[in-house]
Amino acid sequence: MRIGEHLPWVYVQQISTHWLRHTTLTWVERNFGYAVARAYAGHTDSGSDAGTTTTYVRASLQEVAAALAALTNEPHPLA
């Protein structure tokens, strides 16, 4: 079942899971930085062609939890 069948605005705006992921990760990056967004997305630290900067930037689990808590406006035990 597609959500656009029940929520016409989703269909009209052409919202997809890819759009939701992109929008969420953009927000996390703007508010918490590249390293946190990369970790939030679940991207690994190996096998990347993202450049040498990724060698030096890392996000902790606590930073990712803080981003989730801020996004959802809910407390997180690891934040």
All heavy atoms as a GROMACS GRO file, in nm:
protein
  618
    1MET      N    1   0.085  -0.117   0.000
    1MET     CA    2   0.000   0.000   0.000
    1MET      C    3   0.090   0.124   0.000
    1MET      O    4   0.181   0.134   0.080
    1MET     CB    5  -0.089  -0.002   0.124
    1MET     CG    6  -0.173   0.120   0.139
    1MET     SD    7  -0.280   0.117   0.283
    1MET     CE    8  -0.362  -0.037   0.267
    2ARG      N    9   0.062   0.215  -0.089
    2ARG     CA   10   0.140   0.338  -0.099
    2ARG      C   11   0.072   0.448  -0.018
    2ARG      O   12  -0.050   0.466  -0.025
    2ARG     CB   13   0.155   0.380  -0.244
    2ARG     CG   14   0.233   0.277  -0.324
    2ARG     CD   15   0.282   0.339  -0.452
    2ARG     NE   16   0.364   0.245  -0.525
    2ARG     CZ   17   0.496   0.239  -0.512
    2ARG    NH1   18   0.559   0.317  -0.430
    2ARG    NH2   19   0.565   0.151  -0.581
    3ILE      N   20   0.154   0.521   0.055
    3ILE     CA   21   0.099   0.626   0.141
    3ILE      C   22   0.032   0.737   0.060
    3ILE      O   23  -0.062   0.799   0.106
    3ILE     CB   24   0.207   0.681   0.237
    3ILE    CG1   25   0.143   0.760   0.349
    3ILE    CG2   26   0.310   0.762   0.160
    3ILE    CD1   27   0.233   0.788   0.464
    4GLY      N   28   0.080   0.761  -0.062
    4GLY     CA   29   0.020   0.863  -0.148
    4GLY      C   30  -0.125   0.834  -0.184
    4GLY      O   31  -0.199   0.924  -0.221
    5GLU      N   32  -0.166   0.708  -0.173
    5GLU     CA   33  -0.305   0.672  -0.199
    5GLU      C   34  -0.398   0.721  -0.088
    5GLU      O   35  -0.517   0.737  -0.108
    5GLU     CB   36  -0.318   0.520  -0.214
    5GLU     CG   37  -0.244   0.466  -0.335
    5GLU     CD   38  -0.242   0.312  -0.338
    5GLU    OE1   39  -0.308   0.250  -0.254
    5GLU    OE2   40  -0.171   0.259  -0.424
    6HIS      N   41  -0.341   0.743   0.031
    6HIS     CA   42  -0.420   0.784   0.147
    6HIS      C   43  -0.397   0.930   0.186
    6HIS      O   44  -0.481   0.989   0.252
    6HIS     CB   45  -0.389   0.694   0.266
    6HIS     CG   46  -0.418   0.550   0.237
    6HIS    ND1   47  -0.546   0.499   0.241
    6HIS    CD2   48  -0.337   0.448   0.200
    6HIS    CE1   49  -0.541   0.371   0.208
    6HIS    NE2   50  -0.416   0.338   0.182
    7LEU      N   51  -0.283   0.983   0.147
    7LEU     CA   52  -0.251   1.122   0.175
    7LEU      C   53  -0.221   1.192   0.043
    7LEU      O   54  -0.109   1.185  -0.008
    7LEU     CB   55  -0.130   1.132   0.268
    7LEU     CG   56  -0.143   1.066   0.406
    7LEU    CD1   57  -0.010   1.067   0.479
    7LEU    CD2   58  -0.249   1.137   0.488
    8PRO      N   59  -0.322   1.257  -0.014
    8PRO     CA   60  -0.304   1.319  -0.145
    8PRO      C   61  -0.186   1.416  -0.153
    8PRO      O   62  -0.119   1.425  -0.255
    8PRO     CB   63  -0.436   1.392  -0.171
    8PRO     CG   64  -0.535   1.320  -0.084
    8PRO     CD   65  -0.458   1.274   0.035
    9TRP      N   66  -0.154   1.487  -0.045
    9TRP     CA   67  -0.044   1.582  -0.048
    9TRP      C   68   0.090   1.512  -0.069
    9TRP      O   69   0.182   1.570  -0.127
    9TRP     CB   70  -0.043   1.670   0.077
    9TRP     CG   71  -0.024   1.596   0.206
    9TRP    CD1   72  -0.123   1.544   0.286
    9TRP    CD2   73   0.099   1.565   0.269
    9TRP    NE1   74  -0.067   1.482   0.395
    9TRP    CE2   75   0.070   1.494   0.387
    9TRP    CE3   76   0.232   1.590   0.239
    9TRP    CZ2   77   0.167   1.448   0.474
    9TRP    CZ3   78   0.330   1.545   0.326
    9TRP    CH2   79   0.297   1.475   0.442
   10VAL      N   80   0.101   1.389  -0.024
   10VAL     CA   81   0.224   1.312  -0.046
   10VAL      C   82   0.240   1.285  -0.196
   10VAL      O   83   0.348   1.301  -0.253
   10VAL     CB   84   0.223   1.181   0.034
   10VAL    CG1   85   0.338   1.089  -0.007
   10VAL    CG2   86   0.228   1.209   0.184
   11TYR      N   87   0.131   1.248  -0.260
   11TYR     CA   88   0.132   1.223  -0.404
   11TYR      C   89   0.162   1.351  -0.482
   11TYR      O   90   0.247   1.352  -0.571
   11TYR     CB   91  -0.001   1.163  -0.448
   11TYR     CG   92  -0.009   1.141  -0.597
   11TYR    CD1   93   0.055   1.032  -0.656
   11TYR    CD2   94  -0.080   1.229  -0.678
   11TYR    CE1   95   0.049   1.013  -0.793
   11TYR    CE2   96  -0.086   1.210  -0.815
   11TYR     CZ   97  -0.021   1.101  -0.872
   11TYR     OH   98  -0.026   1.083  -1.008
   12VAL      N   99   0.094   1.459  -0.446
   12VAL     CA  100   0.110   1.586  -0.517
   12VAL      C  101   0.253   1.637  -0.505
   12VAL      O  102   0.312   1.685  -0.601
   12VAL     CB  103   0.009   1.691  -0.465
   12VAL    CG1  104   0.040   1.830  -0.519
   12VAL    CG2  105  -0.132   1.651  -0.503
   13GLN      N  106   0.311   1.627  -0.387
   13GLN     CA  107   0.447   1.676  -0.363
   13GLN      C  108   0.555   1.576  -0.409
   13GLN      O  109   0.673   1.606  -0.401
   13GLN     CB  110   0.468   1.708  -0.215
   13GLN     CG  111   0.378   1.817  -0.162
   13GLN     CD  112   0.407   1.951  -0.226
   13GLN    OE1  113   0.521   1.985  -0.251
   13GLN    NE2  114   0.302   2.026  -0.254
   14GLN      N  115   0.511   1.458  -0.453
   14GLN     CA  116   0.601   1.351  -0.499
   14GLN      C  117   0.704   1.313  -0.392
   14GLN      O  118   0.823   1.299  -0.419
   14GLN     CB  119   0.669   1.391  -0.629
   14GLN     CG  120   0.571   1.412  -0.742
   14GLN     CD  121   0.639   1.448  -0.872
   14GLN    OE1  122   0.760   1.460  -0.881
   14GLN    NE2  123   0.560   1.462  -0.976
   15ILE      N  124   0.657   1.297  -0.270
   15ILE     CA  125   0.743   1.262  -0.159
   15ILE      C  126   0.769   1.111  -0.164
   15ILE      O  127   0.678   1.031  -0.177
   15ILE     CB  128   0.678   1.303  -0.025
   15ILE    CG1  129   0.669   1.455  -0.021
   15ILE    CG2  130   0.756   1.247   0.092
   15ILE    CD1  131   0.592   1.510   0.096
   16SER      N  132   0.896   1.076  -0.155
   16SER     CA  133   0.938   0.936  -0.157
   16SER      C  134   1.026   0.908  -0.035
   16SER      O  135   1.068   1.000   0.035
   16SER     CB  136   1.018   0.907  -0.284
   16SER     OG  137   1.140   0.980  -0.282
   17THR      N  138   1.055   0.782  -0.012
   17THR     CA  139   1.146   0.750   0.098
   17THR      C  140   1.284   0.809   0.072
   17THR      O  141   1.352   0.852   0.166
   17THR     CB  142   1.156   0.597   0.119
   17THR    OG1  143   1.191   0.536  -0.004
   17THR    CG2  144   1.027   0.540   0.171
   18HIS      N  145   1.326   0.814  -0.054
   18HIS     CA  146   1.454   0.877  -0.087
   18HIS      C  147   1.451   1.025  -0.050
   18HIS      O  148   1.546   1.078   0.008
   18HIS     CB  149   1.486   0.860  -0.236
   18HIS     CG  150   1.609   0.934  -0.277
   18HIS    ND1  151   1.735   0.888  -0.249
   18HIS    CD2  152   1.624   1.052  -0.341
   18HIS    CE1  153   1.824   0.975  -0.294
   18HIS    NE2  154   1.759   1.075  -0.351
   19TRP      N  155   1.341   1.093  -0.080
   19TRP     CA  156   1.327   1.235  -0.047
   19TRP      C  157   1.333   1.254   0.104
   19TRP      O  158   1.400   1.346   0.153
   19TRP     CB  159   1.196   1.288  -0.103
   19TRP     CG  160   1.174   1.434  -0.078
   19TRP    CD1  161   1.213   1.538  -0.156
   19TRP    CD2  162   1.108   1.491   0.036
   19TRP    NE1  163   1.176   1.658  -0.098
   19TRP    CE2  164   1.110   1.631   0.021
   19TRP    CE3  165   1.047   1.437   0.149
   19TRP    CZ2  166   1.055   1.718   0.114
   19TRP    CZ3  167   0.992   1.525   0.242
   19TRP    CH2  168   0.996   1.663   0.223
   20LEU      N  169   1.264   1.167   0.179
   20LEU     CA  170   1.266   1.178   0.325
   20LEU      C  171   1.407   1.158   0.380
   20LEU      O  172   1.452   1.232   0.468
   20LEU     CB  173   1.171   1.074   0.387
   20LEU     CG  174   1.023   1.097   0.363
   20LEU    CD1  175   0.943   0.977   0.410
   20LEU    CD2  176   0.976   1.224   0.431
   21ARG      N  177   1.479   1.059   0.328
   21ARG     CA  178   1.617   1.034   0.372
   21ARG      C  179   1.705   1.153   0.340
   21ARG      O  180   1.782   1.199   0.424
   21ARG     CB  181   1.670   0.906   0.305
   21ARG     CG  182   1.813   0.873   0.342
   21ARG     CD  183   1.856   0.741   0.276
   21ARG     NE  184   1.995   0.713   0.290
   21ARG     CZ  185   2.050   0.657   0.396
   21ARG    NH1  186   1.976   0.621   0.500
   21ARG    NH2  187   2.181   0.634   0.401
   22HIS      N  188   1.696   1.202   0.218
   22HIS     CA  189   1.778   1.316   0.176
   22HIS      C  190   1.749   1.438   0.264
   22HIS      O  191   1.842   1.505   0.311
   22HIS     CB  192   1.750   1.348   0.029
   22HIS     CG  193   1.817   1.473  -0.018
   22HIS    ND1  194   1.950   1.478  -0.050
   22HIS    CD2  195   1.769   1.598  -0.034
   22HIS    CE1  196   1.982   1.602  -0.086
   22HIS    NE2  197   1.873   1.675  -0.078
   23THR      N  198   1.623   1.468   0.286
   23THR     CA  199   1.585   1.584   0.366
   23THR      C  200   1.633   1.569   0.510
   23THR      O  201   1.686   1.664   0.569
   23THR     CB  202   1.432   1.603   0.361
   23THR    OG1  203   1.392   1.617   0.224
   23THR    CG2  204   1.387   1.723   0.440
   24THR      N  205   1.615   1.451   0.567
   24THR     CA  206   1.660   1.427   0.704
   24THR      C  207   1.810   1.441   0.716
   24THR      O  208   1.861   1.507   0.808
   24THR     CB  209   1.615   1.286   0.751
   24THR    OG1  210   1.473   1.278   0.743
   24THR    CG2  211   1.661   1.259   0.893
   25LEU      N  212   1.884   1.379   0.625
   25LEU     CA  213   2.030   1.386   0.632
   25LEU      C  214   2.082   1.527   0.607
   25LEU      O  215   2.182   1.568   0.666
   25LEU     CB  216   2.093   1.287   0.535
   25LEU     CG  217   2.071   1.141   0.572
   25LEU    CD1  218   2.125   1.049   0.464
   25LEU    CD2  219   2.133   1.110   0.707
   26THR      N  220   2.014   1.602   0.523
   26THR     CA  221   2.053   1.742   0.502
   26THR      C  222   2.035   1.820   0.631
   26THR      O  223   2.123   1.898   0.670
   26THR     CB  224   1.970   1.806   0.388
   26THR    OG1  225   1.996   1.735   0.268
   26THR    CG2  226   2.004   1.952   0.369
   27TRP      N  227   1.924   1.799   0.699
   27TRP     CA  228   1.899   1.868   0.826
   27TRP      C  229   2.005   1.831   0.930
   27TRP      O  230   2.059   1.918   0.998
   27TRP     CB  231   1.758   1.835   0.877
   27TRP     CG  232   1.725   1.907   1.004
   27TRP    CD1  233   1.668   2.030   1.014
   27TRP    CD2  234   1.749   1.861   1.137
   27TRP    NE1  235   1.654   2.063   1.147
   27TRP    CE2  236   1.704   1.962   1.224
   27TRP    CE3  237   1.805   1.746   1.191
   27TRP    CZ2  238   1.712   1.951   1.363
   27TRP    CZ3  239   1.813   1.735   1.329
   27TRP    CH2  240   1.767   1.836   1.413
   28VAL      N  241   2.034   1.701   0.940
   28VAL     CA  242   2.135   1.657   1.037
   28VAL      C  243   2.270   1.719   1.004
   28VAL      O  244   2.340   1.770   1.093
   28VAL     CB  245   2.143   1.502   1.042
   28VAL    CG1  246   2.262   1.456   1.126
   28VAL    CG2  247   2.014   1.443   1.097
   29GLU      N  248   2.307   1.720   0.877
   29GLU     CA  249   2.437   1.778   0.839
   29GLU      C  250   2.442   1.926   0.871
   29GLU      O  251   2.542   1.976   0.924
   29GLU     CB  252   2.461   1.754   0.689
   29GLU     CG  253   2.602   1.792   0.644
   29GLU     CD  254   2.617   1.938   0.608
   29GLU    OE1  255   2.518   2.000   0.563
   29GLU    OE2  256   2.727   1.993   0.627
   30ARG      N  257   2.337   2.000   0.842
   30ARG     CA  258   2.336   2.144   0.866
   30ARG      C  259   2.343   2.178   1.015
   30ARG      O  260   2.399   2.278   1.055
   30ARG     CB  261   2.211   2.209   0.807
   30ARG     CG  262   2.195   2.199   0.658
   30ARG     CD  263   2.298   2.281   0.583
   30ARG     NE  264   2.268   2.296   0.442
   30ARG     CZ  265   2.298   2.207   0.348
   30ARG    NH1  266   2.359   2.097   0.379
   30ARG    NH2  267   2.266   2.229   0.222
   31ASN      N  268   2.283   2.092   1.097
   31ASN     CA  269   2.276   2.120   1.240
   31ASN      C  270   2.384   2.053   1.323
   31ASN      O  271   2.416   2.100   1.433
   31ASN     CB  272   2.138   2.080   1.293
   31ASN     CG  273   2.031   2.174   1.244
   31ASN    OD1  274   2.012   2.280   1.302
   31ASN    ND2  275   1.964   2.139   1.135
   32PHE      N  276   2.440   1.942   1.273
   32PHE     CA  277   2.536   1.867   1.353
   32PHE      C  278   2.668   1.838   1.282
   32PHE      O  279   2.759   1.782   1.340
   32PHE     CB  280   2.473   1.734   1.400
   32PHE     CG  281   2.363   1.757   1.499
   32PHE    CD1  282   2.232   1.772   1.456
   32PHE    CD2  283   2.389   1.767   1.634
   32PHE    CE1  284   2.129   1.795   1.546
   32PHE    CE2  285   2.287   1.791   1.725
   32PHE     CZ  286   2.158   1.803   1.681
   33GLY      N  287   2.677   1.871   1.154
   33GLY     CA  288   2.802   1.853   1.081
   33GLY      C  289   2.806   1.727   0.997
   33GLY      O  290   2.723   1.636   1.008
   34TYR      N  291   2.907   1.725   0.910
   34TYR     CA  292   2.923   1.619   0.812
   34TYR      C  293   2.944   1.482   0.876
   34TYR      O  294   2.882   1.384   0.836
   34TYR     CB  295   3.040   1.652   0.720
   34TYR     CG  296   3.072   1.544   0.621
   34TYR    CD1  297   2.993   1.526   0.508
   34TYR    CD2  298   3.181   1.460   0.639
   34TYR    CE1  299   3.020   1.426   0.418
   34TYR    CE2  300   3.209   1.360   0.548
   34TYR     CZ  301   3.128   1.344   0.438
   34TYR     OH  302   3.156   1.244   0.349
   35ALA      N  303   3.030   1.476   0.975
   35ALA     CA  304   3.061   1.346   1.037
   35ALA      C  305   2.938   1.284   1.101
   35ALA      O  306   2.915   1.163   1.088
   35ALA     CB  307   3.173   1.363   1.141
   36VAL      N  308   2.858   1.366   1.169
   36VAL     CA  309   2.737   1.314   1.233
   36VAL      C  310   2.637   1.268   1.127
   36VAL      O  311   2.576   1.162   1.139
   36VAL     CB  312   2.675   1.418   1.328
   36VAL    CG1  313   2.544   1.368   1.386
   36VAL    CG2  314   2.773   1.451   1.440
   37ALA      N  315   2.621   1.346   1.020
   37ALA     CA  316   2.528   1.307   0.913
   37ALA      C  317   2.572   1.176   0.849
   37ALA      O  318   2.488   1.089   0.820
   37ALA     CB  319   2.518   1.417   0.808
   38ARG      N  320   2.701   1.161   0.827
   38ARG     CA  321   2.753   1.038   0.768
   38ARG      C  322   2.724   0.918   0.857
   38ARG      O  323   2.678   0.813   0.811
   38ARG     CB  324   2.902   1.054   0.744
   38ARG     CG  325   2.967   0.941   0.671
   38ARG     CD  326   3.110   0.981   0.632
   38ARG     NE  327   3.186   0.867   0.591
   38ARG     CZ  328   3.175   0.810   0.472
   38ARG    NH1  329   3.091   0.859   0.384
   38ARG    NH2  330   3.248   0.705   0.441
   39ALA      N  331   2.747   0.932   0.986
   39ALA     CA  332   2.719   0.824   1.080
   39ALA      C  333   2.570   0.799   1.094
   39ALA      O  334   2.524   0.685   1.102
   39ALA     CB  335   2.782   0.855   1.216
   40TYR      N  336   2.491   0.907   1.097
   40TYR     CA  337   2.345   0.897   1.107
   40TYR      C  338   2.290   0.816   0.990
   40TYR      O  339   2.197   0.737   1.004
   40TYR     CB  340   2.285   1.037   1.109
   40TYR     CG  341   2.140   1.044   1.150
   40TYR    CD1  342   2.104   1.074   1.280
   40TYR    CD2  343   2.039   1.023   1.058
   40TYR    CE1  344   1.971   1.083   1.318
   40TYR    CE2  345   1.906   1.031   1.095
   40TYR     CZ  346   1.873   1.061   1.225
   40TYR     OH  347   1.741   1.069   1.261
   41ALA      N  348   2.350   0.836   0.872
   41ALA     CA  349   2.306   0.764   0.752
   41ALA      C  350   2.348   0.618   0.754
   41ALA      O  351   2.302   0.539   0.672
   41ALA     CB  352   2.361   0.834   0.628
   42GLY      N  353   2.438   0.584   0.845
   42GLY     CA  354   2.486   0.447   0.853
   42GLY      C  355   2.597   0.417   0.754
   42GLY      O  356   2.625   0.301   0.727
   43HIS      N  357   2.659   0.521   0.701
   43HIS     CA  358   2.769   0.500   0.607
   43HIS      C  359   2.892   0.453   0.683
   43HIS      O  360   2.922   0.502   0.791
   43HIS     CB  361   2.800   0.628   0.530
   43HIS     CG  362   2.689   0.669   0.440
   43HIS    ND1  363   2.683   0.793   0.383
   43HIS    CD2  364   2.578   0.605   0.398
   43HIS    CE1  365   2.575   0.804   0.309
   43HIS    NE2  366   2.508   0.690   0.318
   44THR      N  367   2.963   0.360   0.624
   44THR     CA  368   3.082   0.306   0.688
   44THR      C  369   3.201   0.396   0.662
   44THR      O  370   3.198   0.482   0.575
   44THR     CB  371   3.114   0.165   0.636
   44THR    OG1  372   3.141   0.174   0.497
   44THR    CG2  373   2.998   0.069   0.661
   45ASP      N  374   3.305   0.376   0.738
   45ASP     CA  375   3.426   0.456   0.724
   45ASP      C  376   3.525   0.394   0.626
   45ASP      O  377   3.632   0.448   0.605
   45ASP     CB  378   3.494   0.473   0.860
   45ASP     CG  379   3.410   0.559   0.954
   45ASP    OD1  380   3.341   0.648   0.904
   45ASP    OD2  381   3.415   0.535   1.075
   46SER      N  382   3.492   0.282   0.566
   46SER     CA  383   3.586   0.218   0.476
   46SER      C  384   3.528   0.211   0.334
   46SER      O  385   3.409   0.212   0.314
   46SER     CB  386   3.617   0.076   0.524
   46SER     OG  387   3.500  -0.001   0.524
   47GLY      N  388   3.617   0.207   0.238
   47GLY     CA  389   3.575   0.190   0.100
   47GLY      C  390   3.503   0.309   0.041
   47GLY      O  391   3.426   0.295  -0.052
   48SER      N  392   3.531   0.427   0.092
   48SER     CA  393   3.460   0.546   0.045
   48SER      C  394   3.546   0.627  -0.049
   48SER      O  395   3.667   0.632  -0.035
   48SER     CB  396   3.420   0.632   0.164
   48SER     OG  397   3.369   0.755   0.120
   49ASP      N  398   3.482   0.692  -0.144
   49ASP     CA  399   3.553   0.784  -0.231
   49ASP      C  400   3.516   0.928  -0.197
   49ASP      O  401   3.528   1.017  -0.279
   49ASP     CB  402   3.525   0.753  -0.378
   49ASP     CG  403   3.378   0.767  -0.414
   49ASP    OD1  404   3.296   0.788  -0.323
   49ASP    OD2  405   3.346   0.757  -0.533
   50ALA      N  406   3.473   0.950  -0.074
   50ALA     CA  407   3.426   1.082  -0.033
   50ALA      C  408   3.541   1.180  -0.011
   50ALA      O  409   3.517   1.297   0.011
   50ALA     CB  410   3.342   1.071   0.094
   51GLY      N  411   3.663   1.135  -0.016
   51GLY     CA  412   3.776   1.224   0.002
   51GLY      C  413   3.850   1.199   0.132
   51GLY      O  414   3.806   1.124   0.218
   52THR      N  415   3.962   1.266   0.142
   52THR     CA  416   4.047   1.243   0.259
   52THR      C  417   3.991   1.301   0.387
   52THR      O  418   4.029   1.260   0.495
   52THR     CB  419   4.187   1.302   0.234
   52THR    OG1  420   4.173   1.440   0.204
   52THR    CG2  421   4.258   1.231   0.123
   53THR      N  422   3.900   1.396   0.376
   53THR     CA  423   3.842   1.455   0.496
   53THR      C  424   3.778   1.348   0.584
   53THR      O  425   3.785   1.355   0.706
   53THR     CB  426   3.737   1.562   0.460
   53THR    OG1  427   3.800   1.659   0.378
   53THR    CG2  428   3.680   1.629   0.583
   54THR      N  429   3.717   1.249   0.523
   54THR     CA  430   3.650   1.144   0.602
   54THR      C  431   3.749   1.064   0.685
   54THR      O  432   3.709   0.998   0.778
   54THR     CB  433   3.569   1.049   0.512
   54THR    OG1  434   3.657   0.988   0.418
   54THR    CG2  435   3.459   1.122   0.439
   55THR      N  436   3.876   1.072   0.652
   55THR     CA  437   3.978   1.004   0.732
   55THR      C  438   3.987   1.068   0.870
   55THR      O  439   4.018   1.002   0.968
   55THR     CB  440   4.116   1.014   0.663
   55THR    OG1  441   4.104   0.955   0.535
   55THR    CG2  442   4.224   0.945   0.743
   56TYR      N  443   3.958   1.197   0.878
   56TYR     CA  444   3.978   1.271   1.001
   56TYR      C  445   3.852   1.301   1.080
   56TYR      O  446   3.860   1.331   1.198
   56TYR     CB  447   4.048   1.404   0.968
   56TYR     CG  448   4.178   1.382   0.897
   56TYR    CD1  449   4.189   1.403   0.760
   56TYR    CD2  450   4.290   1.335   0.964
   56TYR    CE1  451   4.307   1.381   0.693
   56TYR    CE2  452   4.409   1.312   0.898
   56TYR     CZ  453   4.417   1.335   0.762
   56TYR     OH  454   4.534   1.311   0.696
   57VAL      N  455   3.737   1.298   1.016
   57VAL     CA  456   3.614   1.331   1.087
   57VAL      C  457   3.539   1.205   1.124
   57VAL      O  458   3.521   1.116   1.044
   57VAL     CB  459   3.523   1.426   1.005
   57VAL    CG1  460   3.590   1.560   0.985
   57VAL    CG2  461   3.483   1.368   0.873
   58ARG      N  462   3.500   1.198   1.249
   58ARG     CA  463   3.424   1.084   1.301
   58ARG      C  464   3.318   1.139   1.396
   58ARG      O  465   3.341   1.237   1.466
   58ARG     CB  466   3.513   0.988   1.379
   58ARG     CG  467   3.624   0.924   1.299
   58ARG     CD  468   3.570   0.810   1.215
   58ARG     NE  469   3.677   0.737   1.149
   58ARG     CZ  470   3.724   0.764   1.030
   58ARG    NH1  471   3.677   0.868   0.962
   58ARG    NH2  472   3.818   0.692   0.975
   59ALA      N  473   3.206   1.072   1.400
   59ALA     CA  474   3.101   1.108   1.495
   59ALA      C  475   3.085   0.995   1.595
   59ALA      O  476   3.091   0.877   1.560
   59ALA     CB  477   2.969   1.132   1.422
   60SER      N  478   3.066   1.031   1.719
   60SER     CA  479   3.044   0.931   1.822
   60SER      C  480   2.897   0.888   1.822
   60SER      O  481   2.810   0.956   1.766
   60SER     CB  482   3.080   0.988   1.959
   60SER     OG  483   2.986   1.088   1.996
   61LEU      N  484   2.871   0.778   1.886
   61LEU     CA  485   2.733   0.731   1.900
   61LEU      C  486   2.650   0.835   1.976
   61LEU      O  487   2.533   0.857   1.944
   61LEU     CB  488   2.732   0.596   1.973
   61LEU     CG  489   2.596   0.530   1.991
   61LEU    CD1  490   2.529   0.505   1.856
   61LEU    CD2  491   2.612   0.399   2.066
   62GLN      N  492   2.711   0.901   2.072
   62GLN     CA  493   2.640   1.003   2.149
   62GLN      C  494   2.602   1.122   2.060
   62GLN      O  495   2.494   1.179   2.077
   62GLN     CB  496   2.726   1.051   2.267
   62GLN     CG  497   2.744   0.946   2.375
   62GLN     CD  498   2.844   0.836   2.339
   62GLN    OE1  499   2.928   0.853   2.251
   62GLN    NE2  500   2.834   0.722   2.407
   63GLU      N  501   2.687   1.159   1.965
   63GLU     CA  502   2.656   1.269   1.874
   63GLU      C  503   2.540   1.233   1.781
   63GLU      O  504   2.452   1.316   1.754
   63GLU     CB  505   2.778   1.308   1.792
   63GLU     CG  506   2.886   1.376   1.874
   63GLU     CD  507   3.014   1.394   1.796
   63GLU    OE1  508   3.064   1.296   1.737
   63GLU    OE2  509   3.064   1.508   1.793
   64VAL      N  510   2.538   1.109   1.735
   64VAL     CA  511   2.429   1.064   1.648
   64VAL      C  512   2.299   1.059   1.729
   64VAL      O  513   2.193   1.101   1.681
   64VAL     CB  514   2.461   0.927   1.585
   64VAL    CG1  515   2.342   0.874   1.506
   64VAL    CG2  516   2.584   0.937   1.496
   65ALA      N  517   2.306   1.012   1.853
   65ALA     CA  518   2.188   1.009   1.940
   65ALA      C  519   2.137   1.150   1.967
   65ALA      O  520   2.016   1.174   1.971
   65ALA     CB  521   2.221   0.937   2.070
   66ALA      N  522   2.228   1.246   1.984
   66ALA     CA  523   2.187   1.385   2.007
   66ALA      C  524   2.115   1.441   1.885
   66ALA      O  525   2.017   1.515   1.897
   66ALA     CB  526   2.309   1.471   2.041
   67ALA      N  527   2.163   1.405   1.765
   67ALA     CA  528   2.096   1.449   1.642
   67ALA      C  529   1.956   1.391   1.634
   67ALA      O  530   1.860   1.461   1.600
   67ALA     CB  531   2.178   1.410   1.520
   68LEU      N  532   1.941   1.264   1.667
   68LEU     CA  533   1.810   1.200   1.665
   68LEU      C  534   1.717   1.265   1.767
   68LEU      O  535   1.601   1.293   1.738
   68LEU     CB  536   1.823   1.050   1.692
   68LEU     CG  537   1.691   0.972   1.696
   68LEU    CD1  538   1.618   0.981   1.563
   68LEU    CD2  539   1.718   0.827   1.733
   69ALA      N  540   1.769   1.292   1.885
   69ALA     CA  541   1.688   1.356   1.989
   69ALA      C  542   1.643   1.495   1.945
   69ALA      O  543   1.527   1.533   1.967
   69ALA     CB  544   1.767   1.364   2.120
   70ALA      N  545   1.730   1.569   1.882
   70ALA     CA  546   1.694   1.703   1.835
   70ALA      C  547   1.591   1.696   1.722
   70ALA      O  548   1.497   1.775   1.718
   70ALA     CB  549   1.818   1.778   1.788
   71LEU      N  550   1.609   1.601   1.632
   71LEU     CA  551   1.517   1.586   1.519
   71LEU      C  552   1.376   1.549   1.564
   71LEU      O  553   1.277   1.601   1.515
   71LEU     CB  554   1.571   1.482   1.421
   71LEU     CG  555   1.486   1.452   1.298
   71LEU    CD1  556   1.475   1.575   1.209
   71LEU    CD2  557   1.545   1.337   1.220
   72THR      N  558   1.368   1.460   1.661
   72THR     CA  559   1.238   1.410   1.707
   72THR      C  560   1.182   1.487   1.825
   72THR      O  561   1.067   1.468   1.864
   72THR     CB  562   1.248   1.261   1.748
   72THR    OG1  563   1.342   1.249   1.856
   72THR    CG2  564   1.290   1.176   1.631
   73ASN      N  565   1.266   1.574   1.884
   73ASN     CA  566   1.228   1.650   2.004
   73ASN      C  567   1.189   1.554   2.117
   73ASN      O  568   1.097   1.581   2.194
   73ASN     CB  569   1.116   1.750   1.974
   73ASN     CG  570   1.108   1.857   2.080
   73ASN    OD1  571   1.208   1.891   2.144
   73ASN    ND2  572   0.990   1.912   2.102
   74GLU      N  573   1.260   1.443   2.123
   74GLU     CA  574   1.240   1.342   2.227
   74GLU      C  575   1.375   1.312   2.290
   74GLU      O  576   1.477   1.310   2.221
   74GLU     CB  577   1.184   1.212   2.166
   74GLU     CG  578   1.045   1.225   2.108
   74GLU     CD  579   0.938   1.231   2.215
   74GLU    OE1  580   0.960   1.182   2.327
   74GLU    OE2  581   0.831   1.288   2.187
   75PRO      N  582   1.379   1.286   2.419
   75PRO     CA  583   1.506   1.252   2.483
   75PRO      C  584   1.558   1.117   2.433
   75PRO      O  585   1.481   1.030   2.392
   75PRO     CB  586   1.473   1.246   2.632
   75PRO     CG  587   1.325   1.221   2.638
   75PRO     CD  588   1.268   1.284   2.513
   76HIS      N  589   1.689   1.102   2.433
   76HIS     CA  590   1.751   0.975   2.395
   76HIS      C  591   1.849   0.938   2.505
   76HIS      O  592   1.927   1.022   2.549
   76HIS     CB  593   1.823   0.988   2.260
   76HIS     CG  594   1.863   0.858   2.203
   76HIS    ND1  595   1.966   0.783   2.254
   76HIS    CD2  596   1.812   0.787   2.100
   76HIS    CE1  597   1.978   0.671   2.184
   76HIS    NE2  598   1.887   0.672   2.089
   77PRO      N  599   1.847   0.814   2.550
   77PRO     CA  600   1.933   0.775   2.664
   77PRO      C  601   2.083   0.787   2.634
   77PRO      O  602   2.162   0.797   2.728
   77PRO     CB  603   1.894   0.630   2.692
   77PRO     CG  604   1.828   0.582   2.568
   77PRO     CD  605   1.766   0.703   2.504
   78LEU      N  606   2.123   0.786   2.510
   78LEU     CA  607   2.265   0.795   2.478
   78LEU      C  608   2.310   0.937   2.448
   78LEU      O  609   2.429   0.962   2.431
   78LEU     CB  610   2.299   0.704   2.360
   78LEU     CG  611   2.274   0.556   2.381
   78LEU    CD1  612   2.306   0.478   2.255
   78LEU    CD2  613   2.357   0.505   2.498
   79ALA      N  614   2.216   1.029   2.439
   79ALA     CA  615   2.251   1.167   2.403
   79ALA      C  616   2.306   1.242   2.523
   79ALA      O  617   2.270   1.220   2.635
   79ALA     CB  618   2.130   1.241   2.346
   0.00000   0.00000   0.00000
